[in-house]
Amino acid sequence: MSVHRMTQLEALASLDKCGDDIPKAVDIISKYTEAKFRRGKNDILYVNHKLEILEKRNSDNYNLYEAFRLARERAFLPPSYVLPAWSTLPPGHPPDWWHPMQSLQASGSPPFILLIWPHLAHMEHWVNLKGRWQV
């Protein structure tokens, strides 16, 4: 018996329906990213590209930021790495300020992809448990 694998269209449709339900959005995003790994497409940049598509589609929903953060934590980050809490990030930005395309210019933070997967060997920076950036 094969396991159903969520497609991009299914993920987008599901996110459209869940509104501001953060736990539900986390589950949808996690299932989608995990399905990509099960298919053997384990290039992290490929998965990130797919997640960016989902984010752009939902960038007007401010509350989904937390869903994407939690889903990425669950799917990719080892326990010793954490992302900064929403409350510690700069206030007063538009809902999509955190998007990778706007990273440094908008927030003054390192690019979002570095927040997502700081443990990858080919990245220049990583963040320790206290959230300080190291080179």
N, CA, C and O atoms as CSV, one atom per row, in Angstrom:
chain,resi,resn,atom,element,x,y,z
A,1,MET,N,N,0.841,-1.176,0.000
A,1,MET,CA,C,0.000,0.000,0.000
A,1,MET,C,C,0.889,1.243,0.000
A,1,MET,O,O,1.762,1.381,0.857
A,2,SER,N,N,0.675,2.132,-0.939
A,2,SER,CA,C,1.528,3.316,-1.029
A,2,SER,C,C,0.945,4.462,-0.192
A,2,SER,O,O,-0.266,4.570,0.002
A,3,VAL,N,N,1.851,5.307,0.293
A,3,VAL,CA,C,1.449,6.456,1.094
A,3,VAL,C,C,1.174,7.623,0.155
A,3,VAL,O,O,1.932,7.872,-0.783
A,4,HIS,N,N,0.075,8.338,0.417
A,4,HIS,CA,C,-0.239,9.496,-0.420
A,4,HIS,C,C,0.818,10.582,-0.219
A,4,HIS,O,O,1.176,10.904,0.914
A,5,ARG,N,N,1.308,11.138,-1.308
A,5,ARG,CA,C,2.326,12.188,-1.235
A,5,ARG,C,C,1.723,13.507,-1.699
A,5,ARG,O,O,1.214,13.612,-2.815
A,6,MET,N,N,1.785,14.487,-0.849
A,6,MET,CA,C,1.181,15.776,-1.139
A,6,MET,C,C,1.918,16.488,-2.279
A,6,MET,O,O,3.146,16.574,-2.284
A,7,THR,N,N,1.151,16.989,-3.231
A,7,THR,CA,C,1.731,17.744,-4.336
A,7,THR,C,C,1.718,19.228,-3.991
A,7,THR,O,O,1.111,19.648,-3.005
A,8,GLN,N,N,2.395,20.008,-4.818
A,8,GLN,CA,C,2.430,21.449,-4.597
A,8,GLN,C,C,1.026,22.039,-4.652
A,8,GLN,O,O,0.672,22.873,-3.818
A,9,LEU,N,N,0.220,21.614,-5.632
A,9,LEU,CA,C,-1.135,22.151,-5.761
A,9,LEU,C,C,-1.990,21.793,-4.545
A,9,LEU,O,O,-2.780,22.609,-4.069
A,10,GLU,N,N,-1.827,20.582,-4.054
A,10,GLU,CA,C,-2.569,20.166,-2.861
A,10,GLU,C,C,-2.152,20.991,-1.648
A,10,GLU,O,O,-2.988,21.387,-0.836
A,11,ALA,N,N,-0.847,21.246,-1.537
A,11,ALA,CA,C,-0.350,22.045,-0.415
A,11,ALA,C,C,-0.908,23.467,-0.483
A,11,ALA,O,O,-1.348,24.015,0.528
A,12,LEU,N,N,-0.889,24.058,-1.674
A,12,LEU,CA,C,-1.415,25.413,-1.835
A,12,LEU,C,C,-2.905,25.461,-1.511
A,12,LEU,O,O,-3.366,26.364,-0.812
A,13,ALA,N,N,-3.648,24.493,-2.018
A,13,ALA,CA,C,-5.092,24.452,-1.769
A,13,ALA,C,C,-5.369,24.283,-0.277
A,13,ALA,O,O,-6.269,24.922,0.267
A,14,SER,N,N,-4.603,23.429,0.374
A,14,SER,CA,C,-4.796,23.191,1.812
A,14,SER,C,C,-4.467,24.439,2.629
A,14,SER,O,O,-5.169,24.761,3.588
A,15,LEU,N,N,-3.392,25.143,2.244
A,15,LEU,CA,C,-3.031,26.367,2.963
A,15,LEU,C,C,-4.094,27.444,2.774
A,15,LEU,O,O,-4.385,28.209,3.694
A,16,ASP,N,N,-4.668,27.499,1.579
A,16,ASP,CA,C,-5.734,28.471,1.335
A,16,ASP,C,C,-6.918,28.242,2.271
A,16,ASP,O,O,-7.568,29.191,2.710
A,17,LYS,N,N,-7.187,26.981,2.568
A,17,LYS,CA,C,-8.355,26.642,3.390
A,17,LYS,C,C,-8.104,26.817,4.882
A,17,LYS,O,O,-9.050,27.027,5.640
A,18,CYS,N,N,-6.849,26.734,5.319
A,18,CYS,CA,C,-6.605,26.712,6.763
A,18,CYS,C,C,-6.586,28.095,7.392
A,18,CYS,O,O,-6.650,28.207,8.616
A,19,GLY,N,N,-6.499,29.152,6.588
A,19,GLY,CA,C,-6.547,30.504,7.140
A,19,GLY,C,C,-5.449,30.744,8.155
A,19,GLY,O,O,-4.268,30.559,7.860
A,20,ASP,N,N,-5.838,31.159,9.356
A,20,ASP,CA,C,-4.876,31.475,10.415
A,20,ASP,C,C,-4.676,30.329,11.397
A,20,ASP,O,O,-4.137,30.537,12.484
A,21,ASP,N,N,-5.096,29.139,11.038
A,21,ASP,CA,C,-4.942,27.979,11.915
A,21,ASP,C,C,-3.492,27.505,11.840
A,21,ASP,O,O,-3.134,26.712,10.969
A,22,ILE,N,N,-2.657,28.002,12.768
A,22,ILE,CA,C,-1.220,27.743,12.719
A,22,ILE,C,C,-0.884,26.250,12.814
A,22,ILE,O,O,-0.112,25.761,11.990
A,23,PRO,N,N,-1.427,25.510,13.781
A,23,PRO,CA,C,-1.083,24.076,13.842
A,23,PRO,C,C,-1.420,23.323,12.559
A,23,PRO,O,O,-0.667,22.452,12.122
A,24,LYS,N,N,-2.547,23.664,11.967
A,24,LYS,CA,C,-2.942,22.996,10.721
A,24,LYS,C,C,-1.964,23.344,9.599
A,24,LYS,O,O,-1.572,22.474,8.821
A,25,ALA,N,N,-1.570,24.621,9.517
A,25,ALA,CA,C,-0.616,25.047,8.489
A,25,ALA,C,C,0.731,24.362,8.677
A,25,ALA,O,O,1.376,23.974,7.703
A,26,VAL,N,N,1.158,24.211,9.937
A,26,VAL,CA,C,2.418,23.525,10.228
A,26,VAL,C,C,2.362,22.095,9.702
A,26,VAL,O,O,3.305,21.618,9.071
A,27,ASP,N,N,1.256,21.424,9.966
A,27,ASP,CA,C,1.111,20.042,9.496
A,27,ASP,C,C,1.160,19.959,7.975
A,27,ASP,O,O,1.813,19.076,7.418
A,28,ILE,N,N,0.474,20.872,7.308
A,28,ILE,CA,C,0.449,20.867,5.840
A,28,ILE,C,C,1.851,21.072,5.285
A,28,ILE,O,O,2.296,20.323,4.415
A,29,ILE,N,N,2.546,22.088,5.786
A,29,ILE,CA,C,3.885,22.406,5.280
A,29,ILE,C,C,4.853,21.267,5.574
A,29,ILE,O,O,5.671,20.903,4.729
A,30,SER,N,N,4.756,20.705,6.778
A,30,SER,CA,C,5.642,19.601,7.144
A,30,SER,C,C,5.411,18.386,6.250
A,30,SER,O,O,6.363,17.760,5.784
A,31,LYS,N,N,4.146,18.058,6.015
A,31,LYS,CA,C,3.836,16.905,5.158
A,31,LYS,C,C,4.361,17.133,3.744
A,31,LYS,O,O,4.878,16.216,3.106
A,32,TYR,N,N,4.223,18.361,3.264
A,32,TYR,CA,C,4.685,18.670,1.908
A,32,TYR,C,C,6.199,18.532,1.797
A,32,TYR,O,O,6.697,17.918,0.853
A,33,THR,N,N,6.934,19.096,2.752
A,33,THR,CA,C,8.395,19.028,2.680
A,33,THR,C,C,8.896,17.607,2.898
A,33,THR,O,O,9.839,17.169,2.238
A,34,GLU,N,N,8.269,16.891,3.820
A,34,GLU,CA,C,8.675,15.509,4.058
A,34,GLU,C,C,8.423,14.652,2.830
A,34,GLU,O,O,9.209,13.754,2.529
A,35,ALA,N,N,7.334,14.920,2.115
A,35,ALA,CA,C,7.037,14.177,0.889
A,35,ALA,C,C,8.136,14.403,-0.141
A,35,ALA,O,O,8.499,13.481,-0.870
A,36,LYS,N,N,8.664,15.613,-0.207
A,36,LYS,CA,C,9.742,15.895,-1.161
A,36,LYS,C,C,10.972,15.048,-0.843
A,36,LYS,O,O,11.644,14.554,-1.749
A,37,PHE,N,N,11.261,14.885,0.442
A,37,PHE,CA,C,12.410,14.067,0.810
A,37,PHE,C,C,12.160,12.596,0.517
A,37,PHE,O,O,13.070,11.889,0.085
A,38,ARG,N,N,10.935,12.125,0.748
A,38,ARG,CA,C,10.616,10.722,0.477
A,38,ARG,C,C,10.749,10.410,-1.007
A,38,ARG,O,O,11.066,9.281,-1.383
A,39,ARG,N,N,10.508,11.405,-1.842
A,39,ARG,CA,C,10.622,11.197,-3.281
A,39,ARG,C,C,12.072,11.147,-3.736
A,39,ARG,O,O,12.345,10.897,-4.910
A,40,GLY,N,N,12.995,11.380,-2.830
A,40,GLY,CA,C,14.403,11.322,-3.186
A,40,GLY,C,C,14.967,12.657,-3.623
A,40,GLY,O,O,16.148,12.753,-3.956
A,41,LYS,N,N,14.126,13.702,-3.628
A,41,LYS,CA,C,14.615,15.023,-4.005
A,41,LYS,C,C,15.128,15.690,-2.741
A,41,LYS,O,O,14.475,16.573,-2.184
A,42,ASN,N,N,16.293,15.266,-2.295
A,42,ASN,CA,C,16.780,15.726,-1.001
A,42,ASN,C,C,17.740,16.901,-1.090
A,42,ASN,O,O,18.442,17.201,-0.124
A,43,ASP,N,N,17.777,17.566,-2.231
A,43,ASP,CA,C,18.569,18.791,-2.338
A,43,ASP,C,C,17.829,19.886,-1.574
A,43,ASP,O,O,16.702,20.240,-1.919
A,44,ILE,N,N,18.466,20.413,-0.545
A,44,ILE,CA,C,17.797,21.366,0.337
A,44,ILE,C,C,17.356,22.619,-0.412
A,44,ILE,O,O,16.333,23.212,-0.069
A,45,LEU,N,N,18.107,23.031,-1.424
A,45,LEU,CA,C,17.727,24.228,-2.162
A,45,LEU,C,C,16.492,23.980,-3.019
A,45,LEU,O,O,15.690,24.887,-3.243
A,46,TYR,N,N,16.344,22.758,-3.492
A,46,TYR,CA,C,15.139,22.400,-4.250
A,46,TYR,C,C,13.916,22.518,-3.344
A,46,TYR,O,O,12.898,23.097,-3.725
A,47,VAL,N,N,14.030,21.967,-2.150
A,47,VAL,CA,C,12.912,22.027,-1.215
A,47,VAL,C,C,12.644,23.475,-0.818
A,47,VAL,O,O,11.490,23.891,-0.714
A,48,ASN,N,N,13.713,24.241,-0.595
A,48,ASN,CA,C,13.532,25.640,-0.239
A,48,ASN,C,C,12.799,26.397,-1.341
A,48,ASN,O,O,11.944,27.236,-1.059
A,49,HIS,N,N,13.134,26.101,-2.599
A,49,HIS,CA,C,12.453,26.748,-3.717
A,49,HIS,C,C,10.953,26.452,-3.676
A,49,HIS,O,O,10.133,27.342,-3.900
A,50,LYS,N,N,10.605,25.206,-3.392
A,50,LYS,CA,C,9.198,24.830,-3.318
A,50,LYS,C,C,8.506,25.540,-2.156
A,50,LYS,O,O,7.358,25.968,-2.278
A,51,LEU,N,N,9.205,25.662,-1.036
A,51,LEU,CA,C,8.623,26.364,0.103
A,51,LEU,C,C,8.436,27.850,-0.204
A,51,LEU,O,O,7.464,28.463,0.237
A,52,GLU,N,N,9.371,28.424,-0.961
A,52,GLU,CA,C,9.228,29.830,-1.331
A,52,GLU,C,C,7.975,30.046,-2.158
A,52,GLU,O,O,7.305,31.069,-2.013
A,53,ILE,N,N,7.652,29.099,-3.019
A,53,ILE,CA,C,6.431,29.203,-3.813
A,53,ILE,C,C,5.217,29.263,-2.881
A,53,ILE,O,O,4.316,30.082,-3.063
A,54,LEU,N,N,5.214,28.384,-1.891
A,54,LEU,CA,C,4.102,28.381,-0.936
A,54,LEU,C,C,4.064,29.684,-0.151
A,54,LEU,O,O,2.989,30.231,0.094
A,55,GLU,N,N,5.232,30.186,0.247
A,55,GLU,CA,C,5.292,31.419,1.033
A,55,GLU,C,C,4.796,32.613,0.227
A,55,GLU,O,O,4.028,33.433,0.731
A,56,LYS,N,N,5.236,32.710,-1.026
A,56,LYS,CA,C,4.810,33.841,-1.859
A,56,LYS,C,C,3.298,33.843,-2.018
A,56,LYS,O,O,2.659,34.895,-1.992
A,57,ARG,N,N,2.736,32.651,-2.184
A,57,ARG,CA,C,1.294,32.533,-2.351
A,57,ARG,C,C,0.564,32.993,-1.091
A,57,ARG,O,O,-0.563,33.482,-1.170
A,58,ASN,N,N,1.194,32.841,0.054
A,58,ASN,CA,C,0.543,33.146,1.331
A,58,ASN,C,C,1.186,34.323,2.060
A,58,ASN,O,O,0.981,34.484,3.263
A,59,SER,N,N,1.961,35.148,1.354
A,59,SER,CA,C,2.722,36.201,2.027
A,59,SER,C,C,1.835,37.288,2.628
A,59,SER,O,O,2.289,38.053,3.478
A,60,ASP,N,N,0.569,37.367,2.195
A,60,ASP,CA,C,-0.316,38.378,2.755
A,60,ASP,C,C,-0.906,37.933,4.097
A,60,ASP,O,O,-1.576,38.713,4.774
A,61,ASN,N,N,-0.658,36.695,4.471
A,61,ASN,CA,C,-1.164,36.182,5.742
A,61,ASN,C,C,-0.049,36.253,6.782
A,61,ASN,O,O,0.815,35.379,6.852
A,62,TYR,N,N,-0.089,37.301,7.579
A,62,TYR,CA,C,0.971,37.574,8.558
A,62,TYR,C,C,1.180,36.410,9.517
A,62,TYR,O,O,2.315,36.104,9.883
A,63,ASN,N,N,0.095,35.757,9.926
A,63,ASN,CA,C,0.182,34.701,10.928
A,63,ASN,C,C,0.840,33.431,10.408
A,63,ASN,O,O,1.278,32.599,11.201
A,64,LEU,N,N,0.917,33.267,9.099
A,64,LEU,CA,C,1.535,32.056,8.572
A,64,LEU,C,C,3.056,32.060,8.724
A,64,LEU,O,O,3.695,31.023,8.549
A,65,TYR,N,N,3.645,33.222,9.049
A,65,TYR,CA,C,5.096,33.242,9.290
A,65,TYR,C,C,5.454,32.189,10.331
A,65,TYR,O,O,6.387,31.407,10.146
A,66,GLU,N,N,4.706,32.178,11.420
A,66,GLU,CA,C,4.999,31.261,12.516
A,66,GLU,C,C,4.824,29.812,12.071
A,66,GLU,O,O,5.569,28.932,12.502
A,67,ALA,N,N,3.843,29.567,11.213
A,67,ALA,CA,C,3.626,28.208,10.727
A,67,ALA,C,C,4.820,27.730,9.910
A,67,ALA,O,O,5.270,26.597,10.076
A,68,PHE,N,N,5.331,28.576,9.040
A,68,PHE,CA,C,6.493,28.184,8.250
A,68,PHE,C,C,7.717,27.983,9.145
A,68,PHE,O,O,8.502,27.058,8.932
A,69,ARG,N,N,7.875,28.840,10.137
A,69,ARG,CA,C,9.016,28.712,11.038
A,69,ARG,C,C,8.958,27.381,11.799
A,69,ARG,O,O,9.952,26.660,11.879
A,70,LEU,N,N,7.801,27.071,12.347
A,70,LEU,CA,C,7.658,25.845,13.118
A,70,LEU,C,C,7.802,24.604,12.241
A,70,LEU,O,O,8.401,23.608,12.647
A,71,ALA,N,N,7.248,24.678,11.045
A,71,ALA,CA,C,7.341,23.526,10.140
A,71,ALA,C,C,8.783,23.279,9.743
A,71,ALA,O,O,9.221,22.130,9.672
A,72,ARG,N,N,9.518,24.337,9.484
A,72,ARG,CA,C,10.918,24.167,9.103
A,72,ARG,C,C,11.730,23.634,10.281
A,72,ARG,O,O,12.616,22.798,10.106
A,73,GLU,N,N,11.422,24.123,11.478
A,73,GLU,CA,C,12.093,23.589,12.666
A,73,GLU,C,C,11.856,22.090,12.773
A,73,GLU,O,O,12.785,21.317,13.009
A,74,ARG,N,N,10.615,21.694,12.597
A,74,ARG,CA,C,10.253,20.285,12.753
A,74,ARG,C,C,10.890,19.421,11.666
A,74,ARG,O,O,11.378,18.324,11.939
A,75,ALA,N,N,10.880,19.924,10.438
A,75,ALA,CA,C,11.305,19.096,9.310
A,75,ALA,C,C,12.820,19.043,9.120
A,75,ALA,O,O,13.344,18.026,8.665
A,76,PHE,N,N,13.533,20.123,9.462
A,76,PHE,CA,C,14.928,20.192,9.040
A,76,PHE,C,C,15.963,20.424,10.132
A,76,PHE,O,O,17.080,19.918,10.032
A,77,LEU,N,N,15.620,21.174,11.170
A,77,LEU,CA,C,16.659,21.569,12.110
A,77,LEU,C,C,16.902,20.515,13.180
A,77,LEU,O,O,15.945,20.007,13.765
A,78,PRO,N,N,18.153,20.173,13.449
A,78,PRO,CA,C,18.441,19.278,14.568
A,78,PRO,C,C,18.097,19.993,15.877
A,78,PRO,O,O,18.008,21.221,15.891
A,79,PRO,N,N,17.904,19.262,16.968
A,79,PRO,CA,C,17.458,19.872,18.226
A,79,PRO,C,C,18.375,20.962,18.760
A,79,PRO,O,O,17.919,21.832,19.502
A,80,SER,N,N,19.649,20.937,18.405
A,80,SER,CA,C,20.583,21.909,18.967
A,80,SER,C,C,20.527,23.272,18.277
A,80,SER,O,O,21.234,24.197,18.678
A,81,TYR,N,N,19.708,23.400,17.261
A,81,TYR,CA,C,19.591,24.673,16.561
A,81,TYR,C,C,18.190,25.229,16.710
A,81,TYR,O,O,17.205,24.494,16.641
A,82,VAL,N,N,18.110,26.523,16.912
A,82,VAL,CA,C,16.810,27.156,17.082
A,82,VAL,C,C,16.738,28.406,16.215
A,82,VAL,O,O,17.763,28.987,15.859
A,83,LEU,N,N,15.521,28.811,15.881
A,83,LEU,CA,C,15.300,30.075,15.183
A,83,LEU,C,C,14.909,31.126,16.220
A,83,LEU,O,O,14.370,30.780,17.272
A,84,PRO,N,N,15.172,32.405,15.941
A,84,PRO,CA,C,14.752,33.436,16.895
A,84,PRO,C,C,13.229,33.455,17.010
A,84,PRO,O,O,12.521,33.200,16.035
A,85,ALA,N,N,12.741,33.753,18.192
A,85,ALA,CA,C,11.298,33.838,18.395
A,85,ALA,C,C,10.754,35.039,17.634
A,85,ALA,O,O,11.461,36.019,17.404
A,86,TRP,N,N,9.492,34.945,17.249
A,86,TRP,CA,C,8.861,36.042,16.505
A,86,TRP,C,C,8.995,37.355,17.271
A,86,TRP,O,O,9.187,38.407,16.661
A,87,SER,N,N,8.897,37.309,18.600
A,87,SER,CA,C,8.929,38.522,19.411
A,87,SER,C,C,10.293,39.202,19.395
A,87,SER,O,O,10.390,40.382,19.731
A,88,THR,N,N,11.355,38.481,19.011
A,88,THR,CA,C,12.688,39.086,19.025
A,88,THR,C,C,13.050,39.721,17.681
A,88,THR,O,O,14.101,40.348,17.555
A,89,LEU,N,N,12.179,39.560,16.675
A,89,LEU,CA,C,12.475,40.085,15.349
A,89,LEU,C,C,12.029,41.545,15.250
A,89,LEU,O,O,11.154,41.977,16.001
A,90,PRO,N,N,12.630,42.316,14.316
A,90,PRO,CA,C,12.326,43.746,14.229
A,90,PRO,C,C,10.840,44.012,13.977
A,90,PRO,O,O,10.256,43.401,13.082
A,91,PRO,N,N,10.219,44.907,14.743
A,91,PRO,CA,C,8.813,45.246,14.536
A,91,PRO,C,C,8.649,46.244,13.399
A,91,PRO,O,O,9.624,46.825,12.922
A,92,GLY,N,N,7.424,46.434,12.977
A,92,GLY,CA,C,7.112,47.492,12.028
A,92,GLY,C,C,7.392,47.186,10.571
A,92,GLY,O,O,7.444,48.102,9.750
A,93,HIS,N,N,7.573,45.929,10.234
A,93,HIS,CA,C,7.809,45.573,8.847
A,93,HIS,C,C,6.517,45.055,8.222
A,93,HIS,O,O,5.626,44.599,8.938
A,94,PRO,N,N,6.405,45.121,6.905
A,94,PRO,CA,C,5.223,44.531,6.270
A,94,PRO,C,C,5.201,43.027,6.508
A,94,PRO,O,O,6.228,42.445,6.858
A,95,PRO,N,N,4.055,42.391,6.326
A,95,PRO,CA,C,3.929,40.959,6.644
A,95,PRO,C,C,4.968,40.069,5.984
A,95,PRO,O,O,5.341,39.038,6.544
A,96,ASP,N,N,5.441,40.448,4.802
A,96,ASP,CA,C,6.366,39.558,4.103
A,96,ASP,C,C,7.821,40.026,4.203
A,96,ASP,O,O,8.647,39.666,3.364
A,97,TRP,N,N,8.140,40.834,5.236
A,97,TRP,CA,C,9.512,41.357,5.310
A,97,TRP,C,C,10.551,40.264,5.453
A,97,TRP,O,O,11.707,40.451,5.073
A,98,TRP,N,N,10.149,39.114,6.001
A,98,TRP,CA,C,11.092,38.046,6.304
A,98,TRP,C,C,11.417,37.189,5.098
A,98,TRP,O,O,12.264,36.300,5.186
A,99,HIS,N,N,10.768,37.435,3.984
A,99,HIS,CA,C,10.973,36.579,2.811
A,99,HIS,C,C,12.427,36.661,2.333
A,99,HIS,O,O,13.018,37.740,2.377
A,100,PRO,N,N,13.020,35.549,1.876
A,100,PRO,CA,C,14.426,35.537,1.450
A,100,PRO,C,C,14.769,36.621,0.431
A,100,PRO,O,O,15.886,37.138,0.430
A,101,MET,N,N,13.827,36.965,-0.425
A,101,MET,CA,C,14.107,37.953,-1.470
A,101,MET,C,C,14.366,39.337,-0.880
A,101,MET,O,O,14.973,40.190,-1.528
A,102,GLN,N,N,13.903,39.557,0.350
A,102,GLN,CA,C,14.021,40.878,0.956
A,102,GLN,C,C,14.928,40.878,2.184
A,102,GLN,O,O,15.076,41.900,2.853
A,103,SER,N,N,15.522,39.747,2.470
A,103,SER,CA,C,16.219,39.476,3.722
A,103,SER,C,C,17.005,40.641,4.321
A,103,SER,O,O,16.517,41.317,5.226
A,104,LEU,N,N,18.208,40.877,3.827
A,104,LEU,CA,C,19.099,41.840,4.473
A,104,LEU,C,C,18.573,43.268,4.426
A,104,LEU,O,O,18.635,43.994,5.418
A,105,GLN,N,N,18.051,43.668,3.258
A,105,GLN,CA,C,17.615,45.043,3.093
A,105,GLN,C,C,16.485,45.405,4.047
A,105,GLN,O,O,16.481,46.494,4.622
A,106,ALA,N,N,15.525,44.495,4.218
A,106,ALA,CA,C,14.342,44.831,4.995
A,106,ALA,C,C,14.529,44.668,6.488
A,106,ALA,O,O,14.050,45.497,7.262
A,107,SER,N,N,15.209,43.628,6.905
A,107,SER,CA,C,15.213,43.316,8.332
A,107,SER,C,C,16.540,43.559,9.028
A,107,SER,O,O,16.586,43.637,10.256
A,108,GLY,N,N,17.624,43.680,8.264
A,108,GLY,CA,C,18.929,43.792,8.882
A,108,GLY,C,C,19.433,42.469,9.418
A,108,GLY,O,O,20.475,42.420,10.072
A,109,SER,N,N,18.708,41.400,9.148
A,109,SER,CA,C,19.117,40.070,9.599
A,109,SER,C,C,19.833,39.347,8.475
A,109,SER,O,O,19.726,39.753,7.318
A,110,PRO,N,N,20.566,38.278,8.790
A,110,PRO,CA,C,21.142,37.463,7.727
A,110,PRO,C,C,20.031,36.870,6.863
A,110,PRO,O,O,18.890,36.795,7.319
A,111,PRO,N,N,20.319,36.450,5.646
A,111,PRO,CA,C,19.278,35.905,4.776
A,111,PRO,C,C,18.511,34.777,5.458
A,111,PRO,O,O,19.078,33.990,6.216
A,112,PHE,N,N,17.224,34.714,5.176
A,112,PHE,CA,C,16.346,33.767,5.866
A,112,PHE,C,C,16.781,32.322,5.684
A,112,PHE,O,O,16.600,31.502,6.583
A,113,ILE,N,N,17.350,32.005,4.533
A,113,ILE,CA,C,17.773,30.615,4.306
A,113,ILE,C,C,18.813,30.189,5.341
A,113,ILE,O,O,18.899,29.012,5.690
A,114,LEU,N,N,19.603,31.148,5.831
A,114,LEU,CA,C,20.583,30.820,6.859
A,114,LEU,C,C,19.896,30.553,8.197
A,114,LEU,O,O,20.406,29.795,9.022
A,115,LEU,N,N,18.732,31.181,8.409
A,115,LEU,CA,C,17.972,30.898,9.617
A,115,LEU,C,C,17.331,29.512,9.527
A,115,LEU,O,O,17.139,28.833,10.536
A,116,ILE,N,N,17.011,29.116,8.319
A,116,ILE,CA,C,16.315,27.843,8.136
A,116,ILE,C,C,17.264,26.667,8.338
A,116,ILE,O,O,16.946,25.729,9.070
A,117,TRP,N,N,18.418,26.714,7.697
A,117,TRP,CA,C,19.339,25.582,7.750
A,117,TRP,C,C,20.758,26.014,8.128
A,117,TRP,O,O,21.681,25.849,7.329
A,118,PRO,N,N,20.949,26.568,9.338
A,118,PRO,CA,C,22.273,27.091,9.698
A,118,PRO,C,C,23.322,26.005,9.879
A,118,PRO,O,O,24.514,26.308,9.927
A,119,HIS,N,N,22.903,24.743,9.979
A,119,HIS,CA,C,23.850,23.670,10.255
A,119,HIS,C,C,24.500,23.110,8.999
A,119,HIS,O,O,25.377,22.252,9.101
A,120,LEU,N,N,24.093,23.574,7.805
A,120,LEU,CA,C,24.667,23.021,6.576
A,120,LEU,C,C,26.120,23.465,6.411
A,120,LEU,O,O,26.452,24.633,6.616
A,121,ALA,N,N,26.967,22.530,6.043
A,121,ALA,CA,C,28.404,22.794,5.974
A,121,ALA,C,C,28.758,23.860,4.952
A,121,ALA,O,O,29.741,24.577,5.140
A,122,HIS,N,N,27.985,23.990,3.871
A,122,HIS,CA,C,28.370,24.940,2.825
A,122,HIS,C,C,27.910,26.365,3.114
A,122,HIS,O,O,28.190,27.273,2.332
A,123,MET,N,N,27.210,26.571,4.221
A,123,MET,CA,C,26.800,27.919,4.569
A,123,MET,C,C,27.921,28.635,5.316
A,123,MET,O,O,28.699,28.013,6.039
A,124,GLU,N,N,27.989,29.944,5.129
A,124,GLU,CA,C,29.041,30.723,5.782
A,124,GLU,C,C,28.760,30.947,7.267
A,124,GLU,O,O,29.685,30.997,8.079
A,125,HIS,N,N,27.510,31.079,7.609
A,125,HIS,CA,C,27.146,31.428,8.975
A,125,HIS,C,C,26.324,30.314,9.616
A,125,HIS,O,O,25.711,29.493,8.934
A,126,TRP,N,N,26.332,30.314,10.924
A,126,TRP,CA,C,25.416,29.441,11.657
A,126,TRP,C,C,25.039,30.154,12.934
A,126,TRP,O,O,25.741,31.063,13.380
A,127,VAL,N,N,23.947,29.750,13.515
A,127,VAL,CA,C,23.472,30.407,14.724
A,127,VAL,C,C,23.521,29.401,15.869
A,127,VAL,O,O,23.108,28.250,15.723
A,128,ASN,N,N,24.040,29.859,17.021
A,128,ASN,CA,C,24.130,28.952,18.159
A,128,ASN,C,C,22.842,29.023,18.981
A,128,ASN,O,O,21.887,29.692,18.587
A,129,LEU,N,N,22.821,28.340,20.111
A,129,LEU,CA,C,21.590,28.272,20.898
A,129,LEU,C,C,21.107,29.629,21.395
A,129,LEU,O,O,19.912,29.814,21.625
A,130,LYS,N,N,22.026,30.581,21.562
A,130,LYS,CA,C,21.632,31.895,22.050
A,130,LYS,C,C,21.205,32.813,20.912
A,130,LYS,O,O,20.838,33.963,21.152
A,131,GLY,N,N,21.248,32.323,19.682
A,131,GLY,CA,C,20.784,33.112,18.559
A,131,GLY,C,C,21.794,34.114,18.045
A,131,GLY,O,O,21.439,34.989,17.255
A,132,ARG,N,N,23.066,34.010,18.479
A,132,ARG,CA,C,24.093,34.932,17.978
A,132,ARG,C,C,24.686,34.373,16.698
A,132,ARG,O,O,24.859,33.162,16.559
A,133,TRP,N,N,24.991,35.249,15.778
A,133,TRP,CA,C,25.545,34.816,14.499
A,133,TRP,C,C,27.039,34.597,14.579
A,133,TRP,O,O,27.759,35.420,15.146
A,134,GLN,N,N,27.513,33.504,14.022
A,134,GLN,CA,C,28.927,33.171,14.000
A,134,GLN,C,C,29.385,33.067,12.542
A,134,GLN,O,O,28.588,32.768,11.653
A,135,VAL,N,N,30.674,33.316,12.310
A,135,VAL,CA,C,31.226,33.147,10.949
A,135,VAL,C,C,32.216,32.013,10.971
A,135,VAL,O,O,32.806,31.689,9.941
